[in-house]
């Protein structure tokens, strides 16, 4: 039991450190393109949720959101600065981590499917698009006038402008997640087979 606790603390420290490094090292976790940036920081959240379940998905997603809020303070004059609002930066990431963890937990109830890369890839792809939907919806609901200024378009068209602006990037993010999550998660499962068998209630 003591070894299991130590192992979990080590894994948590590693994942949180990776999220922090990807957040603050330029062009590692956030790729700046014009006024906006695309993110890859969601990938370790997905990997953690795939391996450990919804509780760690929730924890890593919350950490992801808090750090994105702190990072937004250094980007005035861009859409990223709107992420200083926790309704934009933190809440969607909490829901994303929780939702991804629940999706992987559902798959985990079907072990023969769960340890096949195709199903993990599909879950990672869907979860990434869910993350994009949550963030865009929060931006559109809270900051429609500000987005009109940023995007130089009318408020009535700002939702379409956002979708067009980030749509391709969101698909790329989802594709990268679909490739990397099963590759890393299955590697961890092979090295630590007990993680693949552990029930969610024990996480």
MDTraj code that builds the backbone (N, CA, C; nanometers):
import mdtraj as md
import numpy as np

residues = "UNK UNK UNK UNK UNK UNK UNK UNK UNK UNK UNK UNK UNK UNK UNK UNK UNK UNK UNK UNK UNK UNK UNK UNK UNK UNK UNK UNK UNK UNK UNK UNK UNK UNK UNK UNK UNK UNK UNK UNK UNK UNK UNK UNK UNK UNK UNK UNK UNK UNK UNK UNK UNK UNK UNK UNK UNK UNK UNK UNK UNK UNK UNK UNK UNK UNK UNK UNK UNK UNK UNK UNK UNK UNK UNK UNK UNK UNK UNK UNK UNK UNK UNK UNK UNK UNK UNK UNK UNK UNK UNK UNK UNK UNK UNK UNK UNK UNK UNK UNK UNK UNK UNK UNK UNK UNK UNK UNK UNK UNK UNK UNK UNK UNK UNK UNK UNK UNK UNK UNK UNK UNK UNK UNK UNK UNK UNK UNK UNK UNK UNK UNK UNK UNK UNK UNK UNK UNK UNK UNK UNK UNK UNK UNK UNK UNK UNK UNK UNK UNK UNK UNK UNK UNK UNK UNK UNK UNK UNK UNK UNK UNK UNK UNK UNK UNK UNK UNK UNK UNK UNK UNK UNK UNK UNK UNK UNK UNK UNK UNK UNK UNK UNK UNK UNK UNK UNK UNK UNK UNK UNK UNK UNK UNK UNK UNK UNK UNK UNK UNK UNK UNK UNK".split()
xyz = np.array([
    [0.0828, -0.1209, 0.0000],
    [0.0000, 0.0000, 0.0000],
    [0.0861, 0.1256, 0.0000],
    [0.1884, 0.1256, 0.0827],
    [0.2782, 0.2406, 0.0898],
    [0.3466, 0.2644, -0.0446],
    [0.3883, 0.1547, -0.1095],
    [0.4525, 0.1668, -0.2407],
    [0.3566, 0.2242, -0.3443],
    [0.2279, 0.1847, -0.3362],
    [0.1283, 0.2363, -0.4290],
    [0.1088, 0.3868, -0.4100],
    [0.1057, 0.4307, -0.2857],
    [0.0903, 0.5737, -0.2576],
    [0.2101, 0.6519, -0.3110],
    [0.3297, 0.6003, -0.2871],
    [0.4507, 0.6673, -0.3354],
    [0.4510, 0.6729, -0.4876],
    [0.4117, 0.5618, -0.5501],
    [0.4070, 0.5571, -0.6969],
    [0.3096, 0.6614, -0.7507],
    [0.1940, 0.6737, -0.6857],
    [0.0936, 0.7708, -0.7317],
    [0.1439, 0.9140, -0.7137],
    [0.2119, 0.9422, -0.6020],
    [0.2672, 1.0761, -0.5796],
    [0.3713, 1.1092, -0.6859],
    [0.4543, 1.0116, -0.7196],
    [0.5569, 1.0327, -0.8222],
    [0.4928, 1.0619, -0.9580],
    [0.3908, 0.9838, -0.9932],
    [0.3218, 1.0061, -1.1199],
    [0.2558, 1.1450, -1.1222],
    [0.1897, 1.1815, -1.0121],
    [0.1249, 1.3124, -1.0059],
    [0.2270, 1.4247, -1.0221],
    [0.3384, 1.4145, -0.9503],
    [0.4424, 1.5175, -0.9597],
    [0.4959, 1.5281, -1.1022],
    [0.5121, 1.4133, -1.1673],
    [0.5634, 1.4127, -1.3041],
    [0.4651, 1.4790, -1.4008],
    [0.3385, 1.4426, -1.3913],
    [0.2393, 1.5006, -1.4821],
    [0.2213, 1.6501, -1.4584],
    [0.2172, 1.6917, -1.3333],
    [0.2016, 1.8337, -1.3039],
    [0.3233, 1.9131, -1.3505],
    [0.4416, 1.8541, -1.3366],
    [0.5631, 1.9210, -1.3847],
    [0.5616, 1.9351, -1.5364],
    [0.5172, 1.8310, -1.6057],
    [0.5095, 1.8361, -1.7525],
    [0.4124, 1.9448, -1.7967],
    [0.2967, 1.9526, -1.7301],
    [0.1988, 2.0566, -1.7641],
    [0.2574, 2.1954, -1.7415],
    [0.3297, 2.2139, -1.6308],
    [0.3904, 2.3441, -1.6014],
    [0.4970, 2.3798, -1.7044],
    [0.5810, 2.2841, -1.7398],
    [0.6869, 2.3100, -1.8387],
    [0.6262, 2.3448, -1.9738],
    [0.5259, 2.2688, -2.0161],
    [0.4629, 2.2953, -2.1453],
    [0.3907, 2.4293, -2.1459],
    [0.3447, 2.4732, -2.0284],
    [0.2742, 2.6014, -2.0205],
    [0.3683, 2.7192, -2.0357],
    [0.4832, 2.7137, -1.9712],
    [0.5673, 2.8326, -1.9617],
    [0.6885, 2.8328, -2.0541],
    [0.7232, 2.7194, -2.1150],
    [0.8312, 2.7191, -2.2139],
    [0.7725, 2.7609, -2.3476],
    [0.8226, 2.8689, -2.4073],
    [0.7642, 2.9205, -2.5321],
    [0.7598, 2.8158, -2.6427],
    [0.6467, 2.8113, -2.7121],
    [0.6257, 2.7267, -2.8293],
    [0.6430, 2.5780, -2.7999],
    [0.6223, 2.5395, -2.6754],
    [0.6228, 2.3980, -2.6410],
    [0.4802, 2.3491, -2.6179],
    [0.4084, 2.4170, -2.5309],
    [0.2702, 2.3786, -2.5047],
    [0.1688, 2.4695, -2.5705],
    [0.2100, 2.5900, -2.6061],
    [0.1238, 2.6861, -2.6739],
    [0.1945, 2.7357, -2.7993],
    [0.1291, 2.7234, -2.9125],
    [0.1846, 2.7679, -3.0403],
    [0.1124, 2.8961, -3.0798],
    [0.1846, 3.0075, -3.0733],
    [0.1238, 3.1371, -3.1021],
    [0.1125, 3.1579, -3.2526],
    [-0.0091, 3.1874, -3.3002],
    [-0.0347, 3.2156, -3.4413],
    [-0.1175, 3.3427, -3.4473],
    [-0.0530, 3.4543, -3.4785],
    [-0.1242, 3.5815, -3.4826],
    [-0.1752, 3.6214, -3.3459],
    [-0.3062, 3.6469, -3.3373],
    [-0.3666, 3.6938, -3.2129],
    [-0.3992, 3.5811, -3.1156],
    [-0.3946, 3.4577, -3.1623],
    [-0.4353, 3.3469, -3.0772],
    [-0.3233, 3.2438, -3.0678],
    [-0.3402, 3.1497, -2.9769],
    [-0.2436, 3.0405, -2.9650],
    [-0.3179, 2.9081, -2.9570],
    [-0.2584, 2.8078, -3.0170],
    [-0.3115, 2.6725, -3.0095],
    [-0.2343, 2.5969, -2.9027],
    [-0.3011, 2.5017, -2.8412],
    [-0.2410, 2.4372, -2.7244],
    [-0.2185, 2.2885, -2.7446],
    [-0.1103, 2.2419, -2.6836],
    [-0.0832, 2.0988, -2.6737],
    [-0.0784, 2.0552, -2.5266],
    [-0.1050, 2.1497, -2.4364],
    [-0.0967, 2.1198, -2.2933],
    [-0.2063, 2.0232, -2.2507],
    [-0.3115, 2.0160, -2.3299],
    [-0.4195, 1.9233, -2.2951],
    [-0.3776, 1.7770, -2.3079],
    [-0.2694, 1.7508, -2.3807],
    [-0.2299, 1.6120, -2.4066],
    [-0.1888, 1.5383, -2.2785],
    [-0.1008, 1.5959, -2.1917],
    [-0.0723, 1.5236, -2.0669],
    [-0.1949, 1.5063, -1.9779],
    [-0.2915, 1.5976, -1.9869],
    [-0.4167, 1.5797, -1.9118],
    [-0.4901, 1.4552, -1.9627],
    [-0.4948, 1.4404, -2.0956],
    [-0.5606, 1.3236, -2.1542],
    [-0.4876, 1.1941, -2.1187],
    [-0.3556, 1.1979, -2.1229],
    [-0.2780, 1.0779, -2.0898],
    [-0.3017, 1.0386, -1.9442],
    [-0.2996, 1.1379, -1.8546],
    [-0.3254, 1.1096, -1.7140],
    [-0.4651, 1.0539, -1.6918],
    [-0.5645, 1.1102, -1.7628],
    [-0.7011, 1.0608, -1.7498],
    [-0.7136, 0.9190, -1.8043],
    [-0.6425, 0.8899, -1.9139],
    [-0.6480, 0.7561, -1.9741],
    [-0.5869, 0.6521, -1.8819],
    [-0.4811, 0.6895, -1.8119],
    [-0.4107, 0.5935, -1.7269],
    [-0.4778, 0.5799, -1.5904],
    [-0.5131, 0.6934, -1.5293],
    [-0.5558, 0.6919, -1.3892],
    [-0.7049, 0.7120, -1.3680],
    [-0.7777, 0.7628, -1.4682],
    [-0.9211, 0.7799, -1.4512],
    [-0.9639, 0.9238, -1.4282],
    [-1.0915, 0.9405, -1.3930],
    [-1.1509, 1.0738, -1.3908],
    [-1.0977, 1.1620, -1.2782],
    [-1.0567, 1.1040, -1.1662],
    [-1.0077, 1.1867, -1.0565],
    [-0.8798, 1.2594, -1.0967],
    [-0.7888, 1.1878, -1.1616],
    [-0.6660, 1.2533, -1.2066],
    [-0.6932, 1.3423, -1.3274],
    [-0.7884, 1.3058, -1.4103],
    [-0.8281, 1.3939, -1.5193],
    [-0.8773, 1.5273, -1.4664],
    [-0.9569, 1.5209, -1.3594],
    [-1.0074, 1.6425, -1.2958],
    [-0.8937, 1.7233, -1.2343],
    [-0.8019, 1.6560, -1.1639],
    [-0.6886, 1.7247, -1.1018],
    [-0.5991, 1.7909, -1.2058],
    [-0.5595, 1.7155, -1.3084],
    [-0.4686, 1.7694, -1.4089],
    [-0.5369, 1.8776, -1.4923],
    [-0.6665, 1.8606, -1.5185],
    [-0.7398, 1.9634, -1.5925],
    [-0.7487, 2.0933, -1.5153],
    [-0.7714, 2.0839, -1.3845],
    [-0.7755, 2.2035, -1.3004],
    [-0.6400, 2.2732, -1.2988],
    [-0.5331, 2.1971, -1.2849],
    [-0.3977, 2.2531, -1.2860],
    [-0.3681, 2.3198, -1.4197],
    [-0.4076, 2.2560, -1.5275],
    [-0.3947, 2.3122, -1.6622],
    [-0.4649, 2.4474, -1.6708],
    [-0.5871, 2.4558, -1.6179],
    [-0.6630, 2.5800, -1.6240],
    [-0.6019, 2.6914, -1.5416],
    [-0.5574, 2.6599, -1.4207],
    [-0.4972, 2.7616, -1.3337],
    [-0.3693, 2.8167, -1.3961],
    [-0.2868, 2.7290, -1.4518],
    [-0.1625, 2.7756, -1.5138],
    [-0.1900, 2.8558, -1.6407],
    [-0.2943, 2.8210, -1.7150],
    [-0.3270, 2.8989, -1.8349],
    [-0.3744, 3.0386, -1.7970],
    [-0.4413, 3.0514, -1.6823],
    [-0.4802, 3.1831, -1.6320],
    [-0.3559, 3.2663, -1.6002],
    [-0.2594, 3.2063, -1.5314],
    [-0.1362, 3.2775, -1.4970],
    [-0.0586, 3.3164, -1.6226],
    [-0.0557, 3.2290, -1.7195],
    [0.0169, 3.2572, -1.8427],
    [-0.0475, 3.3721, -1.9196],
    [-0.1813, 3.3803, -1.9141],
    [-0.2529, 3.4838, -1.9889],
    [-0.2147, 3.6244, -1.9445],
    [-0.1680, 3.6393, -1.8212],
    [-0.1308, 3.7711, -1.7708],
    [-0.0156, 3.8335, -1.8486],
    [0.0626, 3.7515, -1.9167],
    [0.1785, 3.8039, -1.9901],
    [0.1501, 3.8246, -2.1378],
    [0.0213, 3.8184, -2.1792],
    [-0.0113, 3.8362, -2.3205],
    [-0.1190, 3.9423, -2.3409],
    [-0.0962, 4.0662, -2.2944],
    [-0.1945, 4.1723, -2.3201],
    [-0.2007, 4.2034, -2.4697],
    [-0.3185, 4.2444, -2.5155],
    [-0.3324, 4.2803, -2.6557],
    [-0.3649, 4.1635, -2.7467],
    [-0.3808, 4.0442, -2.6917],
    [-0.4191, 3.9284, -2.7719],
    [-0.5425, 3.8636, -2.7102],
    [-0.6037, 3.7731, -2.7851],
    [-0.7193, 3.7005, -2.7327],
    [-0.6805, 3.6210, -2.6089],
    [-0.5549, 3.5776, -2.6031],
    [-0.5092, 3.4994, -2.4883],
    [-0.5286, 3.5742, -2.3569],
    [-0.5229, 3.7086, -2.3610],
    [-0.5369, 3.7853, -2.2375],
    [-0.6760, 3.7694, -2.1765],
    [-0.7751, 3.7336, -2.2584],
    [-0.9097, 3.7122, -2.2058],
    [-0.9144, 3.5937, -2.1103],
    [-0.8107, 3.5097, -2.1143],
    [-0.8066, 3.3917, -2.0286],
    [-0.7707, 3.4245, -1.8842],
    [-0.7519, 3.5520, -1.8522],
    [-0.7344, 3.5884, -1.7113],
    [-0.8661, 3.5699, -1.6348],
    [-0.9748, 3.5579, -1.7087],
    [-1.1046, 3.5286, -1.6479],
    [-1.1127, 3.3776, -1.6233],
    [-1.1294, 3.3333, -1.4983],
    [-1.1341, 3.1891, -1.4706],
    [-1.2499, 3.1175, -1.5383],
    [-1.3553, 3.1911, -1.5763],
    [-1.4645, 3.1286, -1.6507],
    [-1.4186, 3.0838, -1.7889],
    [-1.3108, 3.1446, -1.8384],
    [-1.2569, 3.1100, -1.9696],
    [-1.1411, 3.0116, -1.9568],
    [-1.0540, 3.0355, -1.8595],
    [-0.9311, 2.9573, -1.8501],
    [-0.9446, 2.8333, -1.7625],
    [-1.0150, 2.8448, -1.6505],
    [-1.0157, 2.7369, -1.5514],
    [-1.1375, 2.6452, -1.5674],
    [-1.2572, 2.7021, -1.5695],
    [-1.3785, 2.6203, -1.5721],
    [-1.3840, 2.5245, -1.6915],
    [-1.3570, 2.5700, -1.8153],
    [-1.3612, 2.4744, -1.9267],
    [-1.2595, 2.3619, -1.9124],
    [-1.1423, 2.3911, -1.8540],
    [-1.0394, 2.2881, -1.8384],
    [-1.0781, 2.1878, -1.7298],
    [-1.1497, 2.2356, -1.6250],
    [-1.2010, 2.1437, -1.5231],
    [-1.3006, 2.0467, -1.5861],
    [-1.3945, 2.1024, -1.6642],
    [-1.4955, 2.0188, -1.7294],
    [-1.4315, 1.9256, -1.8321],
    [-1.3291, 1.9754, -1.9012],
    [-1.2579, 1.8933, -1.9987],
    [-1.1895, 1.7736, -1.9321],
    [-1.1141, 1.8001, -1.8245],
    [-1.0455, 1.6924, -1.7546],
    [-1.1424, 1.5894, -1.6990],
    [-1.2524, 1.6388, -1.6411],
    [-1.3529, 1.5496, -1.5858],
    [-1.4192, 1.4675, -1.6964],
    [-1.4586, 1.5354, -1.8045],
    [-1.5249, 1.4658, -1.9150],
    [-1.4357, 1.3621, -1.9801],
    [-1.3082, 1.3971, -2.0013],
    [-1.2147, 1.3017, -2.0603],
    [-1.1946, 1.1827, -1.9680],
    [-1.1812, 1.2090, -1.8385],
    [-1.1629, 1.1004, -1.7428],
    [-1.2820, 1.0062, -1.7397],
    [-1.4031, 1.0616, -1.7463],
    [-1.5231, 0.9779, -1.7463],
    [-1.5331, 0.8952, -1.8741],
    [-1.4931, 0.9546, -1.9870],
    [-1.4958, 0.8811, -2.1128],
    [-1.3973, 0.7645, -2.1099],
    [-1.2759, 0.7903, -2.0626],
    [-1.1775, 0.6826, -2.0525],
    [-1.2200, 0.5788, -1.9488],
    [-1.2840, 0.6241, -1.8401],
    [-1.3326, 0.5301, -1.7384],
    [-1.4397, 0.4382, -1.7957],
    [-1.5237, 0.4940, -1.8848],
    [-1.6258, 0.4118, -1.9502],
    [-1.5606, 0.3059, -2.0383],
    [-1.4592, 0.3472, -2.1125],
    [-1.3869, 0.2514, -2.1962],
    [-1.3152, 0.1469, -2.1118],
    [-1.2692, 0.1886, -1.9941],
    [-1.1936, 0.0982, -1.9079],
    [-1.2786, -0.0168, -1.8578],
    [-1.4095, -0.0007, -1.8625],
    [-1.4985, -0.1087, -1.8229],
    [-1.5040, -0.2180, -1.9292],
    [-1.4435, -0.1903, -2.0454],
    [-1.4359, -0.2883, -2.1543],
    [-1.2884, -0.3110, -2.1856],
    [-1.2195, -0.3890, -2.1024],
    [-1.0733, -0.4009, -2.1124],
    [-1.0226, -0.4406, -2.2502],
    [-1.0959, -0.5257, -2.3210],
    [-1.0497, -0.5693, -2.4522],
    [-1.0469, -0.4543, -2.5515],
    [-1.1364, -0.3582, -2.5331],
    [-1.1379, -0.2407, -2.6198],
    [-1.0412, -0.1347, -2.5695],
    [-1.0336, -0.1234, -2.4354],
    [-0.9579, -0.0139, -2.3753],
    [-0.8107, -0.0190, -2.4120],
    [-0.7550, -0.1388, -2.4217],
    [-0.6125, -0.1493, -2.4484],
    [-0.5817, -0.1657, -2.5972],
    [-0.6765, -0.1286, -2.6804],
    [-0.6531, -0.1199, -2.8238],
    [-0.6354, 0.0276, -2.8591],
    [-0.5278, 0.0593, -2.9275],
    [-0.4941, 0.1984, -2.9536],
    [-0.6017, 0.2759, -3.0262],
    [-0.6786, 0.2080, -3.1127],
    [-0.7790, 0.2775, -3.1921],
    [-0.8848, 0.3425, -3.1041],
    [-0.9284, 0.2737, -3.0005],
    [-1.0332, 0.3266, -2.9140],
    [-0.9795, 0.4396, -2.8252],
    [-0.8570, 0.4243, -2.7780],
    [-0.7948, 0.5323, -2.7016],
    [-0.7749, 0.6555, -2.7899],
    [-0.7363, 0.6332, -2.9146],
    [-0.7165, 0.7439, -3.0079],
    [-0.8478, 0.8173, -3.0333],
    [-0.9558, 0.7410, -3.0521],
    [-1.0865, 0.8030, -3.0757],
    [-1.1309, 0.8843, -2.9552],
    [-1.1087, 0.8308, -2.8353],
    [-1.1462, 0.9027, -2.7135],
    [-1.0650, 1.0303, -2.6986],
    [-0.9349, 1.0247, -2.7306],
    [-0.8501, 1.1436, -2.7222],
    [-0.8931, 1.2479, -2.8243],
    [-0.9279, 1.2043, -2.9441],
    [-0.9728, 1.2960, -3.0500],
    [-1.1012, 1.3666, -3.0083],
    [-1.1979, 1.2898, -2.9616],
    [-1.3265, 1.3466, -2.9200],
    [-1.3086, 1.4407, -2.8013],
    [-1.2259, 1.4012, -2.7053],
    [-1.2043, 1.4842, -2.5867],
    [-1.1380, 1.6168, -2.6225],
    [-1.0461, 1.6141, -2.7194],
    [-0.9809, 1.7382, -2.7622],
    [-1.0808, 1.8321, -2.8275],
    [-1.1666, 1.7793, -2.9120],
    [-1.2699, 1.8632, -2.9732],
    [-1.3668, 1.9163, -2.8682],
    [-1.3942, 1.8356, -2.7664],
    [-1.4785, 1.8791, -2.6546],
    [-1.4126, 1.9963, -2.5817],
    [-1.2817, 1.9881, -2.5608],
    [-1.2065, 2.0970, -2.4978],
    [-1.2183, 2.2250, -2.5794],
    [-1.1992, 2.2143, -2.7107],
    [-1.2097, 2.3313, -2.7979],
    [-1.3498, 2.3906, -2.7919],
    [-1.4511, 2.3055, -2.7952],
    [-1.5902, 2.3517, -2.7879],
    [-1.6171, 2.4271, -2.6579],
    [-1.5683, 2.3735, -2.5457],
    [-1.5903, 2.4385, -2.4170],
    [-1.5259, 2.5762, -2.4114],
    [-1.4006, 2.5861, -2.4586],
    [-1.3287, 2.7134, -2.4523],
    [-1.3940, 2.8164, -2.5447],
    [-1.4265, 2.7761, -2.6677],
    [-1.4887, 2.8691, -2.7618],
    [-1.6261, 2.9141, -2.7129],
    [-1.7014, 2.8217, -2.6554],
    [-1.8336, 2.8574, -2.6040],
    [-1.8225, 2.9585, -2.4906],
    [-1.7254, 2.9375, -2.4012],
    [-1.7058, 3.0305, -2.2902],
    [-1.6644, 3.1680, -2.3419],
    [-1.5729, 3.1709, -2.4390],
    [-1.5312, 3.2986, -2.4977],
    [-1.6489, 3.3703, -2.5615],
    [-1.7277, 3.2977, -2.6365],
    [-1.8395, 3.3583, -2.7080],
    [-1.9460, 3.4109, -2.6118],
    [-1.9705, 3.3376, -2.5040],
    [-2.0732, 3.3793, -2.4088],
    [-2.0303, 3.4982, -2.3238],
    [-1.9037, 3.5040, -2.2866],
    [-1.8570, 3.6049, -2.1916],
    [-1.7996, 3.7286, -2.2613],
    [-1.7334, 3.7104, -2.3757],
    [-1.6563, 3.8199, -2.4352],
    [-1.6940, 3.8492, -2.5800],
    [-1.8207, 3.8442, -2.6124],
    [-1.8599, 3.8705, -2.7510],
    [-1.8175, 4.0094, -2.7998],
    [-1.8398, 4.1172, -2.7226],
    [-1.7964, 4.2498, -2.7727],
    [-1.6450, 4.2589, -2.7922],
    [-1.5690, 4.2035, -2.6991],
    [-1.4233, 4.2091, -2.7112],
    [-1.3746, 4.1295, -2.8321],
    [-1.4400, 4.0172, -2.8596],
    [-1.4026, 3.9367, -2.9753],
    [-1.4340, 4.0090, -3.1048],
    [-1.5385, 4.0900, -3.1044],
    [-1.5711, 4.1701, -3.2217],
    [-1.4548, 4.2633, -3.2557],
    [-1.3938, 4.3218, -3.1523],
    [-1.2805, 4.4126, -3.1741],
    [-1.1591, 4.3345, -3.2229],
    [-1.1294, 4.2226, -3.1574],
    [-1.0135, 4.1423, -3.1950],
    [-1.0228, 4.0927, -3.3383],
    [-1.1410, 4.0445, -3.3766],
    [-1.1574, 3.9781, -3.5052],
    [-1.2061, 4.0710, -3.6154],
    [-1.2335, 4.1981, -3.5792],
    [-1.2755, 4.2978, -3.6772],
    [-1.3987, 4.2511, -3.7555],
    [-1.4972, 4.2015, -3.6804],
    [-1.6207, 4.1573, -3.7424],
    [-1.7361, 4.1880, -3.6487],
    [-1.8576, 4.1770, -3.6989],
    [-1.9737, 4.2088, -3.6171],
    [-1.9980, 4.1000, -3.5133],
    [-2.0676, 4.1391, -3.4057],
    [-2.0964, 4.0443, -3.2988],
    [-2.1776, 3.9265, -3.3519],
    [-2.2682, 3.9526, -3.4437],
    [-2.3533, 3.8453, -3.4948],
    [-2.2744, 3.7394, -3.5695],
    [-2.1560, 3.7790, -3.6205],
    [-2.0747, 3.6834, -3.6963],
    [-1.9535, 3.6346, -3.6181],
    [-1.9390, 3.6807, -3.4945],
    [-1.8162, 3.6499, -3.4215],
    [-1.8014, 3.5002, -3.3931],
    [-1.9136, 3.4321, -3.3696],
    [-1.9051, 3.2884, -3.3468],
    [-1.8520, 3.2154, -3.4678],
    [-1.9005, 3.2543, -3.5870],
    [-1.8522, 3.1911, -3.7099],
    [-1.7064, 3.2258, -3.7354],
    [-1.6686, 3.3482, -3.7022],
    [-1.5290, 3.3894, -3.7220],
    [-1.4366, 3.3070, -3.6337],
    [-1.4784, 3.2845, -3.5085],
    [-1.3969, 3.2037, -3.4176],
    [-1.3820, 3.0610, -3.4688],
    [-1.4932, 3.0032, -3.5114],
    [-1.4889, 2.8656, -3.5600],
    [-1.3974, 2.8548, -3.6811],
    [-1.4099, 2.9514, -3.7736],
    [-1.3241, 2.9486, -3.8912],
    [-1.1783, 2.9699, -3.8583],
    [-1.1516, 3.0536, -3.7578],
    [-1.0147, 3.0869, -3.7208],
    [-0.9421, 2.9704, -3.6560],
    [-1.0109, 2.8972, -3.5709],
    [-0.9436, 2.7923, -3.4938],
    [-0.9807, 2.6511, -3.5389],
    [-1.0717, 2.6396, -3.6357],
    [-1.1179, 2.5069, -3.6752],
    [-1.0069, 2.4147, -3.7202],
    [-0.9217, 2.4644, -3.8099],
    [-0.8121, 2.3815, -3.8608],
    [-0.7149, 2.3471, -3.7487],
    [-0.6833, 2.4468, -3.6651],
    [-0.5932, 2.4224, -3.5534],
    [-0.6487, 2.3206, -3.4564],
    [-0.7817, 2.3252, -3.4329],
    [-0.8440, 2.2297, -3.3412],
    [-0.8325, 2.0871, -3.3940],
    [-0.8487, 2.0710, -3.5246],
    [-0.8352, 1.9380, -3.5844],
    [-0.6917, 1.8873, -3.5742],
    [-0.5961, 1.9792, -3.5894],
    [-0.4554, 1.9398, -3.5741],
    [-0.4276, 1.8987, -3.4302],
    [-0.4772, 1.9780, -3.3343],
    [-0.4617, 1.9431, -3.1920],
    [-0.5201, 1.8048, -3.1644],
    [-0.6407, 1.7802, -3.2180],
    [-0.7074, 1.6521, -3.1946],
    [-0.6294, 1.5375, -3.2592],
    [-0.5745, 1.5624, -3.3776],
    [-0.4971, 1.4593, -3.4446],
    [-0.3706, 1.4231, -3.3689],
    [-0.3014, 1.5245, -3.3174],
    [-0.1796, 1.4995, -3.2390],
    [-0.2139, 1.4217, -3.1124],
    [-0.3244, 1.4600, -3.0472],
    [-0.3668, 1.3884, -2.9262],
    [-0.4012, 1.2437, -2.9583],
    [-0.4693, 1.2212, -3.0708],
    [-0.5088, 1.0861, -3.1086],
    [-0.3880, 0.9971, -3.1356],
    [-0.2785, 1.0559, -3.1804],
    [-0.1568, 0.9785, -3.2055],
    [-0.0768, 0.9542, -3.0774],
    [-0.0650, 1.0573, -2.9943],
    [0.0268, 1.0498, -2.8802],
    [-0.0339, 0.9810, -2.7586],
    [-0.1634, 1.0022, -2.7315],
    [-0.2233, 0.9462, -2.6102],
    [-0.2179, 0.7936, -2.6068],
    [-0.2664, 0.7228, -2.7109],
    [-0.2585, 0.5761, -2.7032],
    [-0.1153, 0.5244, -2.7013],
    [-0.0259, 0.5891, -2.7731],
    [0.1128, 0.5440, -2.7781],
    [0.1757, 0.5470, -2.6386],
    [0.1568, 0.6579, -2.5662],
    [0.2177, 0.6715, -2.4338],
    [0.1414, 0.5901, -2.3299],
    [0.0086, 0.5958, -2.3349],
    [-0.0719, 0.5235, -2.2355],
    [-0.0479, 0.3729, -2.2427],
    [-0.0438, 0.3184, -2.3630],
    [-0.0221, 0.1741, -2.3769],
    [0.1189, 0.1350, -2.3349],
    [0.2144, 0.2251, -2.3561],
    [0.3509, 0.1994, -2.3100],
    [0.3556, 0.1909, -2.1574],
    [0.2840, 0.2821, -2.0904],
    [0.2778, 0.2802, -1.9441],
    [0.2063, 0.1549, -1.8954],
    [0.0982, 0.1167, -1.9640],
    [0.0246, -0.0032, -1.9239],
    [0.1106, -0.1291, -1.9336],
    [0.1956, -0.1337, -2.0363],
    [0.2825, -0.2509, -2.0505],
    [0.3866, -0.2567, -1.9386],
    [0.4328, -0.1398, -1.8965],
    [0.5334, -0.1356, -1.7906],
    [0.4703, -0.1529, -1.6534],
    [0.3476, -0.0983, -1.6365],
    [0.2768, -0.1076, -1.5077],
    [0.1375, -0.1676, -1.5338],
    [0.1282, -0.2974, -1.5577],
    [-0.0006, -0.3597, -1.5930],
    [-0.1077, -0.3442, -1.4851],
    [-0.0666, -0.3208, -1.3602],
    [-0.1651, -0.3029, -1.2534],
    [-0.2477, -0.1777, -1.2728],
    [-0.1927, -0.0783, -1.3421],
    [-0.2666, 0.0458, -1.3664],
    [-0.3835, 0.0215, -1.4605],
    [-0.3635, -0.0680, -1.5557],
    [-0.4697, -0.0971, -1.6512],
    [-0.5840, -0.1753, -1.5871],
    [-0.5547, -0.2490, -1.4805],
    [-0.6551, -0.3334, -1.4165],
    [-0.7241, -0.2646, -1.2997],
    [-0.6641, -0.1554, -1.2501],
    [-0.7188, -0.0921, -1.1302],
    [-0.8559, -0.0324, -1.1573],
    [-0.9474, -0.0526, -1.0671],
    [-1.0808, 0.0037, -1.0807],
    [-1.0779, 0.1527, -1.0515],
    [-1.1740, 0.2231, -1.1110],
    [-1.1799, 0.3686, -1.0952],
    [-1.1970, 0.4081, -0.9498],
    [-1.2689, 0.3307, -0.8716],
    [-1.2941, 0.3657, -0.7319],
    [-1.1656, 0.3623, -0.6497],
    [-1.0626, 0.2959, -0.7019],
    [-0.9371, 0.2892, -0.6307],
    [-0.8421, 0.3995, -0.6706],
    [-0.8794, 0.4780, -0.7707],
    [-0.7892, 0.5807, -0.8226],
    [-0.7784, 0.6977, -0.7279],
])
top = md.Topology()
chain = top.add_chain()
for i, resn in enumerate(residues, 1):
    res = top.add_residue(resn, chain, resSeq=i)
    for name in ("N", "CA", "C"):
        top.add_atom(name, md.element.get_by_symbol(name[0]), res)
traj = md.Trajectory(xyz[None], top)
